[in-house]
Amino acid sequence: MANPILSEKTFKNFEEFDTVYTEPMTLQGTVNKSFITFILLVSSAAFSWIYLPAIAGENIFVWLLGAALLGFFTVMATSFKKEWAPYTTPVYAIVEGIFVGLISKIYEMAYSGIVIQSVMGTFIAFGLMLVLYKTGIIKVNQTFKSVVVGTTLAIASYYLVSFVLSLVFHIQLFHAGNSLLSIGFSAFVIIIATLNFALDFDAIDNGVQNQAPKYMEWYSALGLIVTIVWLYLEILRILSKLRSR
């Protein structure tokens, strides 16, 4: 669930992409693209929530896995071909919306009210990080980047190993339960996911300052949505653990 999109080198050395452009990336343009991407995600999630459980039936896990993998590959493809972002970002939003809608429905059926709590938690974390970043309370220096990026990659690697062990060998690692250790791990992951917003904001500022190509507005929107989805799912997970105790 970690964010591979926005990093320190994202907005540097655009000549390597053989890009010719006349209009640079702007902050307002990025905000607009992020809003469009978010609306697509929410609309797709709402459709998935309402209609897909009946359509998927017993194959709901196949739909979940398919949407998750397609979303992952879309993000990976865009990270290598950033100029595809105006096309792949809406695709990601729609596909990931299917996953988010289905998984949210499953959690809501088990724990009533958990989805709205997770949504509120996600927006509170986003707003808090935006304020802390804009006021300079959190400074995104090299040390901050190294720690957050390194920890994020470690979490992503752990989740990948966990997924393989669960799918192939039916082995569940400690984070899958509702023990205090598992809850503590989830809380730690939520903190790291939230700190990734600061990296996203800093990368966008660098893109605007460096007059990145216009398509980087879509790329930045993708990065923000990836972090939002990751954080939302982590909050959903920790609330379910707390509710199940």
C-alpha positions in Angstrom: 0.0 0.0 0.0 3.0 2.3 0.1 3.3 5.2 -2.3 5.9 4.8 -5.0 4.8 7.8 -7.0 6.1 11.1 -5.5 9.8 11.1 -4.4 12.7 13.4 -4.3 13.7 12.8 -7.9 10.3 12.9 -9.4 10.5 16.4 -10.7 14.1 16.5 -11.8 15.8 16.0 -15.1 12.8 16.2 -17.3 15.0 16.2 -20.4 15.4 12.4 -20.0 11.7 12.0 -20.9 12.2 13.8 -24.2 9.3 16.2 -23.3 8.4 19.3 -25.3 5.9 21.5 -23.6 4.8 25.1 -23.6 2.7 25.3 -20.3 4.3 24.3 -17.0 2.8 22.6 -14.0 1.0 24.9 -11.6 -0.3 24.5 -8.0 -3.9 25.3 -9.0 -3.7 22.9 -11.9 -2.5 20.2 -9.5 -5.3 20.9 -7.1 -7.9 20.7 -9.9 -6.5 17.4 -11.2 -6.4 16.0 -7.7 -10.1 17.0 -7.1 -11.1 15.4 -10.4 -9.2 12.2 -9.5 -10.8 12.1 -6.1 -14.3 12.5 -7.5 -13.7 9.6 -9.9 -12.4 7.5 -7.0 -15.4 8.3 -4.8 -17.9 7.8 -7.7 -16.4 4.4 -8.6 -16.4 3.4 -4.9 -20.0 4.3 -4.5 -21.0 2.3 -7.6 -18.9 -0.6 -6.3 -20.5 -0.4 -2.8 -24.1 -0.4 -4.1 -24.0 -2.7 -7.1 -20.9 -4.9 -7.2 -21.6 -7.2 -4.2 -24.7 -8.6 -5.9 -22.9 -8.8 -9.2 -19.7 -10.4 -7.8 -21.5 -12.9 -5.6 -19.2 -15.6 -4.4 -16.5 -14.2 -6.7 -16.1 -11.1 -4.7 -12.5 -12.0 -3.8 -11.6 -12.3 -7.5 -13.0 -8.8 -8.1 -11.0 -7.5 -5.1 -7.8 -9.1 -6.2 -8.3 -8.1 -9.8 -9.0 -4.5 -9.0 -6.0 -4.3 -6.5 -3.6 -5.8 -9.1 -4.8 -3.6 -11.9 -4.5 -0.6 -9.7 -1.0 -1.6 -8.7 0.2 -2.2 -12.3 -1.3 1.1 -13.4 0.7 2.9 -10.7 3.9 1.1 -11.6 3.5 1.8 -15.3 2.9 5.5 -14.6 5.9 5.7 -12.4 8.1 4.6 -15.4 6.1 6.6 -18.0 5.1 9.7 -16.3 3.7 11.3 -19.5 1.0 8.6 -19.4 -0.4 10.2 -16.2 -3.3 12.2 -17.9 -4.7 8.8 -19.0 -3.6 6.4 -16.3 -4.5 8.5 -13.3 -8.3 8.5 -14.1 -8.0 4.7 -14.8 -6.4 4.2 -11.5 -9.0 6.2 -9.7 -11.8 4.2 -11.2 -10.2 0.8 -10.7 -9.1 1.6 -7.1 -12.5 2.9 -6.5 -13.9 -0.5 -7.2 -11.5 -2.1 -4.7 -12.2 0.6 -2.0 -16.0 0.3 -2.5 -16.0 -3.5 -2.2 -13.6 -3.7 0.8 -15.4 -0.9 2.6 -18.7 -2.7 2.1 -17.3 -5.9 3.6 -15.9 -4.0 6.7 -19.2 -2.0 7.1 -21.2 -5.3 7.1 -19.0 -6.6 9.9 -18.7 -3.3 11.9 -21.4 -0.8 11.4 -20.2 2.8 11.1 -16.6 1.9 10.6 -16.4 3.4 7.1 -17.5 6.9 8.0 -15.1 6.8 10.9 -12.2 5.8 8.6 -13.2 8.6 6.1 -13.2 11.2 8.8 -9.9 9.9 10.2 -8.3 10.1 6.7 -9.4 13.7 6.1 -8.3 14.8 9.6 -4.9 13.3 9.0 -4.7 15.0 5.6 -5.7 18.4 6.9 -3.4 18.2 9.9 -0.4 17.3 7.7 -1.2 20.1 5.3 -1.3 22.6 8.1 1.9 21.3 9.7 3.6 21.4 6.3 2.4 24.9 5.3 3.3 26.4 8.6 6.8 24.9 8.5 6.3 22.9 11.7 7.2 19.8 9.7 10.3 20.5 7.6 10.9 18.0 4.8 14.7 17.9 4.9 16.9 15.1 3.7 16.8 13.2 7.0 13.0 13.3 7.1 12.9 12.0 3.5 15.3 9.2 4.2 13.5 8.0 7.3 10.0 8.2 5.8 10.9 6.7 2.4 13.0 3.9 4.0 10.3 3.0 6.5 7.7 3.1 3.8 9.6 0.7 1.6 10.2 -1.6 4.6 6.4 -1.7 5.2 5.7 -2.3 1.6 8.2 -5.2 1.6 6.6 -6.7 4.7 3.1 -6.5 3.2 4.3 -8.2 0.0 5.9 -11.0 1.9 2.8 -11.3 4.1 0.5 -11.5 1.1 2.6 -14.2 -0.6 2.8 -16.3 2.6 -1.0 -15.9 3.2 -2.0 -16.7 -0.4 0.4 -19.5 -1.1 1.1 -21.1 2.3 -1.9 -19.9 4.3 0.5 -18.4 6.9 -0.7 -15.3 8.7 1.9 -13.0 10.2 1.3 -11.1 13.5 -0.2 -8.0 11.9 -3.3 -10.0 10.7 -4.7 -10.5 14.2 -6.2 -8.1 16.8 -3.5 -8.5 19.4 -1.9 -5.4 21.1 1.2 -6.0 19.0 -0.9 -6.0 15.8 -2.7 -2.9 16.8 0.5 -1.2 17.6 1.9 -2.1 14.2 -1.1 -0.7 12.5 -0.8 2.6 14.5 2.8 2.8 13.4 1.9 2.3 9.7 -0.8 5.0 10.0 1.8 7.4 11.3 4.1 6.6 8.4 1.3 6.8 5.8 0.3 10.2 7.2 3.9 11.5 7.1 3.9 10.6 3.4 1.6 13.5 2.8 4.4 15.8 3.7 6.6 14.2 1.0 3.8 14.5 -1.5 3.3 18.3 -0.7 7.1 18.9 -0.9 7.3 17.0 -4.2 4.5 19.1 -5.7 6.1 22.3 -4.5 9.4 21.3 -6.2 7.5 20.5 -9.4 5.9 23.9 -9.5 9.2 25.7 -8.7 11.1 23.7 -11.4 8.3 24.3 -14.0 7.7 20.7 -14.6 5.6 19.6 -17.6 1.9 20.0 -17.4 1.2 16.3 -17.3 3.0 16.2 -13.9 -0.2 17.8 -12.4 -1.9 14.5 -13.1 1.1 12.5 -11.9 1.0 14.5 -8.6 -2.7 13.9 -8.3 -2.0 10.2 -8.6 0.6 10.3 -5.9 -1.8 12.1 -3.5 -4.7 9.6 -4.2 -2.4 6.6 -3.7 -1.4 8.0 -0.2 -5.1 8.8 0.6 -6.2 5.3 -0.3 -3.3 3.7 1.6 -4.1 5.7 4.8 -7.8 5.1 4.5 -7.3 1.3 4.3 -4.9 1.4 7.3 -7.4 3.3 9.4 -10.1 0.9 8.3 -7.9 -2.0 9.4 -7.0 -0.7 12.8 -10.6 0.3 13.6 -11.7 -3.3 12.7 -9.0 -4.7 15.1 -10.2 -2.4 17.9 -13.8 -3.2 17.3 -13.1 -7.0 17.2 -11.5 -7.0 20.7 
